[in-house]
């Protein structure tokens, strides 16, 4: 069963156990509601508007599948319904198409088109009701608010106004999906459904339950769309799902290309204008303006995207930090061990440095919100990539990159999108270490020349938002 199917069933089960809503003293007790229903039914029987029903036995403890709140009550379905009947033969006046004459839906069991199989001229049910399939899709229920004509194998439940909310009972019937057995085929009949034990809350809480379930189901519907997209991507990109998603993001296959977002060439021109000013102010080396792509791009990208070297996006030279002197100062060295093997960073592993070491840096050299930090030395840690956010640093301390860490700080781009691109290069970077076996080094020049597929800024944001939804689902996606 898919994730969203499990979630829907869990929501319905929680709803009928009173776990989605708060029980309020002012709601009263469901026992009073049942008494009100019985009084009204007796009146209708005297007026010969409904037939007198056969009494059913008390609900035994063995019939109660779970506990409910104290002000709720387990009741037989028959006692909260005004009537439970079965549909008849298909009407003689029948049309498969809706016309001016034949406008009343004829309802059969089945989920297709909510059971509508055609149309007739006159309804047999004119009040609000719930229909329940008695054969085929057994237990499938629908709230009907317009007149209709039910036919065989369809059960019809009607209710007394202001005693039971149809939408709540439909939740109950769906949660307790019925199964009946006939002499030859599976079926559900009036005698089989009438004694069904139903958890009944006060009317006010029924309304709250319906509202809450509708809210949660809408969220699950949105999640299901995402889940469906994820399954399509899984089929299109076999292998590690997270890696596949990142790769799809870099190829522009996660988002729709919208003309109004513009062209990445315009964004590059804006970035270059800022870089030229930084070069004039001697805050950036002029080599960032050389964005010649050395190799053939590894894949195609949308027309309004552009390939660019990573160094062509930065506002600060891509370089490693300095060797720290440790002490008891108020600043810390961001070391290679701070980058987690998986996503995230560990600032608690940074060590305090001397004030003299911090003085070796100029303003802006400290790791800042949105910076990407890459391990540049070490076996097993080389190429690890982290993303620094202020939320990791609630005390506002200063963290300076040590000599084992390279910092990437881009401008006029979404830093999380750049992180996504660099994550796709993780395996490549891990294999680009140079030097001795014991201490391989990842040179800044290797990082500078990484080719980045750059979309317009608005699309970068949409890609990040899409991945924020999809990546958490990867761990819960089960192989069929």
C-alpha positions in Angstrom: 0.0 0.0 0.0 1.3 3.4 -0.8 2.3 5.9 1.8 -0.7 8.2 1.3 -3.2 5.3 1.5 -1.8 4.4 4.9 -2.0 8.1 6.0 -5.7 8.3 4.9 -6.6 5.1 6.8 -4.7 6.4 9.9 -6.6 9.7 9.8 -10.0 8.0 9.5 -9.2 5.6 12.4 -8.0 8.5 14.6 -11.1 10.4 13.7 -13.6 7.7 14.9 -11.6 7.2 18.1 -11.9 10.9 19.1 -8.1 11.5 18.6 -8.4 14.3 16.1 -10.5 16.6 18.2 -10.8 17.9 21.7 -13.8 16.8 23.7 -15.6 19.8 25.1 -18.0 19.7 28.1 -20.4 22.1 26.4 -20.9 19.5 23.6 -23.0 17.4 25.9 -23.4 13.6 25.7 -24.1 11.4 22.7 -26.6 9.5 24.9 -28.9 12.5 24.8 -28.5 12.7 21.0 -29.5 9.1 20.7 -32.6 9.7 22.9 -33.5 12.6 20.7 -33.3 10.4 17.6 -35.4 7.7 19.2 -38.2 10.2 20.1 -38.2 11.6 16.6 -38.4 8.1 15.0 -41.3 7.1 17.3 -43.1 10.2 16.1 -42.5 9.3 12.4 -43.7 5.7 13.1 -46.9 7.0 14.6 -47.4 9.2 11.6 -46.8 6.1 9.4 -43.9 7.9 7.6 -41.5 5.1 8.5 -41.9 1.5 9.5 -41.4 0.1 13.0 -38.1 -1.7 13.3 -37.2 -5.0 15.0 -35.4 -4.4 18.2 -31.7 -5.4 18.2 -29.7 -6.8 21.2 -27.5 -4.6 23.3 -23.9 -4.2 22.1 -21.7 -6.7 23.7 -18.1 -6.0 24.8 -16.8 -8.4 22.1 -18.3 -6.1 19.5 -16.4 -3.0 20.6 -13.1 -2.8 18.7 -11.6 0.2 20.5 -12.1 2.7 23.3 -13.9 6.0 22.7 -14.3 9.2 24.8 -16.6 9.2 27.8 -19.2 11.5 26.2 -19.4 9.3 23.1 -21.6 6.2 22.7 -21.5 2.9 20.8 -24.8 2.5 19.0 -26.4 0.2 16.4 -26.4 1.8 13.0 -30.1 1.1 12.7 -30.9 3.3 15.7 -29.3 6.4 14.3 -30.8 6.0 10.8 -34.3 7.0 9.8 -34.3 4.2 7.4 -32.0 1.6 5.8 -33.3 0.3 2.5 -32.0 -1.4 -0.7 -32.3 -0.2 -4.2 -34.8 -1.7 -6.7 -34.8 -2.6 -10.4 -33.5 -0.2 -13.0 -36.3 2.2 -14.0 -38.1 1.7 -17.3 -37.6 5.4 -18.1 -33.8 5.3 -18.5 -31.2 7.1 -20.5 -27.4 6.8 -20.4 -27.1 10.5 -21.2 -28.4 13.3 -19.1 -31.3 15.2 -20.9 -33.9 17.7 -20.0 -36.4 14.9 -19.4 -33.9 12.4 -17.8 -32.0 14.5 -15.3 -32.2 12.3 -12.1 -29.1 10.2 -11.6 -29.5 6.4 -11.4 -27.1 5.1 -8.9 -25.6 1.6 -8.8 -22.8 0.0 -6.7 -19.3 0.9 -7.9 -16.8 3.8 -7.6 -16.7 4.8 -11.3 -18.4 8.2 -11.6 -19.5 7.8 -8.0 -21.9 5.0 -9.1 -23.9 7.1 -11.6 -24.8 4.7 -14.4 -27.4 6.8 -16.2 -30.5 9.0 -15.7 -34.2 8.8 -15.2 -37.2 11.1 -15.0 -38.4 10.6 -11.3 -36.4 10.0 -8.1 -37.2 7.4 -5.5 -35.0 9.1 -2.9 -35.6 12.9 -2.4 -33.8 13.5 0.9 -30.1 13.6 1.8 -28.7 10.1 2.2 -25.7 7.9 2.2 -25.4 5.1 -0.3 -23.3 2.0 0.4 -22.3 -0.5 -2.2 -23.5 -4.0 -1.3 -21.6 -5.9 -3.9 -18.5 -5.4 -6.0 -16.8 -2.5 -4.3 -18.4 -3.6 -1.0 -18.7 -0.8 1.6 -17.9 2.1 -0.8 -20.0 5.0 0.5 -21.0 8.4 -0.8 -23.0 11.2 0.7 -25.9 12.1 -1.7 -27.4 15.6 -1.3 -29.6 15.6 -4.5 -32.6 13.4 -5.4 -31.6 10.1 -7.0 -32.8 6.6 -8.0 -30.9 3.7 -6.4 -31.0 0.2 -8.0 -30.2 -3.3 -6.7 -27.1 -4.0 -4.7 -27.0 -0.4 -3.4 -28.0 0.3 0.2 -29.5 3.7 1.1 -29.2 5.2 4.6 -31.4 8.2 5.5 -31.2 10.2 8.8 -33.1 12.6 11.0 -31.9 16.2 10.7 -29.9 17.6 13.6 -29.1 14.2 15.1 -26.4 12.7 12.9 -24.1 14.4 10.4 -24.0 12.4 7.2 -20.4 13.4 6.5 -19.3 12.0 9.9 -21.1 8.7 9.4 -19.5 8.4 5.9 -16.1 8.7 7.6 -17.1 5.9 10.0 -18.3 3.6 7.2 -15.1 4.2 5.2 -12.9 3.6 8.3 -14.8 0.4 9.1 -15.0 -0.8 5.5 -17.7 -3.4 5.4 -17.4 -7.0 4.3 -20.3 -9.3 3.9 -20.7 -12.9 2.6 -23.7 -14.3 0.7 -24.4 -17.8 -0.5 -22.2 -17.5 -3.6 -20.7 -14.1 -3.8 -19.5 -11.4 -1.4 -22.2 -9.0 -0.6 -23.6 -6.6 2.1 -27.3 -6.6 2.9 -29.7 -4.5 5.0 -29.9 -7.1 7.8 -26.1 -7.3 7.8 -25.4 -3.5 8.0 -28.2 -2.5 10.4 -26.7 -4.0 13.6 -23.3 -2.5 12.9 -21.8 -0.9 16.0 -21.0 2.8 15.4 -19.0 5.2 17.6 -21.3 8.2 18.0 -20.0 11.6 19.3 -22.1 14.7 20.2 -23.3 16.6 17.1 -20.9 19.6 17.7 -17.9 17.3 17.7 -19.2 15.5 14.6 -18.9 18.8 12.8 -15.3 19.4 14.2 -14.3 15.9 13.2 -15.5 16.4 9.6 -13.8 19.7 9.3 -10.5 18.3 10.6 -10.6 15.2 8.4 -11.3 17.4 5.3 -8.3 19.6 6.2 -6.0 16.6 6.6 -7.2 14.8 3.5 -6.6 17.9 1.4 -3.0 17.9 2.7 -2.6 14.2 1.9 -4.0 14.8 -1.6 -1.2 17.3 -2.1 1.3 14.9 -0.7 0.0 12.2 -3.0 0.7 14.3 -6.0 4.3 14.7 -4.8 4.5 11.0 -4.1 3.3 10.2 -7.6 6.0 12.5 -9.0 8.5 10.8 -6.9 7.6 7.3 -8.2 7.8 8.6 -11.8 11.3 9.9 -11.1 12.2 6.6 -9.4 11.3 4.8 -12.7 13.1 7.4 -14.8 16.3 7.5 -12.7 17.1 4.0 -11.3 19.5 3.7 -8.5 19.9 5.8 -5.4 16.8 7.9 -5.1 18.3 11.0 -3.5 21.1 11.1 -6.0 18.5 10.7 -8.8 16.5 13.6 -7.5 19.5 15.9 -7.3 20.5 14.9 -10.8 17.0 15.5 -12.1 17.0 19.0 -10.5 20.2 19.9 -12.2 18.7 18.9 -15.6 15.6 21.0 -15.2 13.3 18.0 -15.0 11.7 18.7 -11.6 10.1 22.0 -12.6 8.1 23.5 -15.4 10.0 26.1 -17.5 8.1 29.3 -17.3 8.7 32.1 -19.8 8.1 34.8 -17.3 11.1 33.8 -15.1 13.5 35.2 -17.8 16.9 34.0 -18.9 19.9 32.9 -16.9 22.1 35.1 -19.2 20.5 38.2 -17.6 21.3 36.9 -14.2 24.9 36.2 -15.2 25.2 39.8 -16.5 24.0 41.1 -13.1 26.5 38.9 -11.3 29.4 40.0 -13.5 28.5 43.7 -12.9 28.9 43.1 -9.1 32.1 41.1 -9.6 33.7 43.9 -11.7 33.0 46.4 -8.8 34.5 44.0 -6.3 37.6 43.5 -8.5 38.0 47.3 -8.7 37.8 47.5 -4.9 40.4 44.7 -4.7 38.0 42.4 -2.9 38.0 39.8 -5.6 40.5 38.3 -8.0 39.9 39.1 -11.7 40.2 35.4 -12.7 36.5 35.0 -11.8 35.7 36.8 -15.1 37.2 33.9 -17.1 34.3 31.5 -17.3 35.5 29.4 -20.2 34.0 25.9 -19.9 36.9 23.5 -20.4 34.9 20.3 -21.0 31.8 19.4 -22.9 28.7 19.8 -20.7 27.6 16.4 -19.3 23.9 16.8 -20.2 21.4 19.1 -21.9 19.7 21.9 -19.9 16.6 24.1 -20.7 17.1 26.9 -23.3 16.8 29.7 -20.7 19.5 28.1 -18.5 23.3 28.6 -18.9 26.4 26.7 -18.0 28.9 28.6 -15.9 32.0 27.8 -13.8 31.4 28.0 -10.1 34.0 30.8 -9.7 31.8 32.9 -12.0 29.1 33.1 -9.3 31.1 34.1 -6.3 31.5 37.3 -4.4 34.5 36.0 -2.4 37.5 34.1 -3.7 37.1 30.3 -3.3 39.9 29.5 -0.9 40.8 27.5 2.1 41.1 28.8 5.6 44.1 29.2 7.9 45.8 26.9 10.4 44.3 27.8 13.8 45.9 28.4 17.2 43.6 26.9 19.7 42.8 28.7 23.0 40.0 30.1 25.1 38.8 33.0 22.8 35.2 33.7 21.8 35.8 32.6 18.2 35.9 29.0 16.8 37.6 27.2 14.0 35.3 25.4 11.6 37.1 22.2 11.0 36.6 19.3 8.5 35.0 17.2 11.2 32.2 19.7 11.5 30.8 18.6 8.1 28.6 15.6 8.7 29.0 12.5 6.5 25.3 13.0 5.7 23.4 16.2 5.4 24.0 19.0 8.0 26.9 20.3 10.0 28.1 19.9 13.7 29.1 23.2 15.2 29.5 21.5 18.5 32.7 19.9 17.1 34.3 23.3 16.4 37.1 24.2 18.8 37.7 27.6 20.4 40.7 29.6 19.0 42.8 32.4 20.4 41.8 36.0 19.9 45.1 36.4 18.0 44.1 33.8 15.5 40.8 35.6 14.9 42.6 38.8 14.3 44.4 37.3 11.3 41.1 37.4 9.5 39.4 40.4 8.0 35.7 41.3 8.3 33.7 38.9 6.2 36.2 36.0 6.4 34.1 34.2 9.0 31.6 31.6 7.9 28.3 33.3 7.1 24.7 32.3 6.6 24.4 30.6 3.1 28.1 29.7 2.9 28.9 26.3 1.5 31.9 24.6 3.3 33.8 21.8 1.6 36.3 19.4 3.3 39.6 19.8 1.4 41.8 17.2 3.1 41.6 13.9 4.8 40.9 10.3 3.9 37.2 9.5 4.2 36.2 13.1 4.7 37.6 14.6 1.5 34.8 16.3 -0.5 32.2 16.3 2.2 29.9 19.3 1.7 28.1 21.3 4.3 25.8 24.3 4.3 26.1 26.9 7.1 22.9 28.6 8.3 22.4 31.1 11.2 20.0 28.7 12.8 22.9 26.4 13.7 24.5 29.4 15.6 21.8 30.8 17.9 24.5 32.4 20.1 26.0 34.4 17.2 29.5 33.2 17.6 32.1 33.7 14.9 33.4 30.6 13.1 36.5 30.8 10.9 37.3 28.1 8.4 40.6 26.3 9.2 43.1 25.1 6.6 41.2 21.9 5.9 38.0 23.7 4.8 37.2 25.6 1.5 34.4 28.1 1.6 32.2 29.0 -1.3 30.1 32.2 -1.1 28.0 33.1 -4.2 26.0 36.2 -5.0 22.6 36.9 -6.5 21.8 33.1 -6.5 19.9 30.8 -4.2 22.7 29.3 -2.1 20.7 26.1 -1.5 20.4 25.5 -5.3 24.2 25.9 -5.5 24.5 23.4 -2.7 22.3 20.9 -4.7 24.7 21.2 -7.7 27.8 20.7 -5.5 26.1 17.7 -3.8 25.9 16.1 -7.3 29.7 16.5 -7.6 30.3 14.9 -4.2 31.6 11.6 -5.6 33.7 13.5 -8.2 35.3 15.6 -5.6 36.1 12.7 -3.4 38.1 11.3 -6.2 40.0 14.5 -7.1 42.3 14.5 -4.1 46.0 15.0 -4.9 49.1 14.2 -2.8 50.1 11.4 -0.6 47.9 8.4 0.3 47.8 9.6 4.0 46.8 13.2 3.3 45.1 13.9 0.0 44.2 17.5 -0.8 41.4 19.0 -2.8 42.7 22.1 -4.5 40.6 25.3 -4.7 41.2 25.4 -8.5 39.4 22.1 -8.9 36.3 23.5 -7.1 36.5 26.8 -9.0 36.2 25.0 -12.4 33.1 22.9 -11.5 30.4 23.5 -14.2 27.1 24.7 -12.8 23.8 24.5 -14.8 22.3 27.8 -13.8 18.6 28.5 -14.1 16.9 31.9 -13.6 16.7 32.9 -9.9 12.9 32.2 -9.6 13.4 28.7 -10.9 16.3 28.1 -8.5 13.8 28.8 -5.7 11.2 26.5 -7.1 13.7 23.7 -7.5 14.8 24.0 -3.9 11.1 24.1 -2.7 10.4 21.0 -4.8 13.3 19.1 -3.3 12.4 20.1 0.2 9.2 18.1 -0.4 10.6 15.2 -2.3 13.8 14.3 -0.4 12.1 13.6 2.9 9.9 11.0 1.1 12.9 9.0 -0.1 13.5 7.3 3.2 9.8 6.2 3.3 9.6 5.0 -0.2 9.2 1.2 -0.1 10.1 -1.1 -2.9 7.0 -2.9 -4.2 
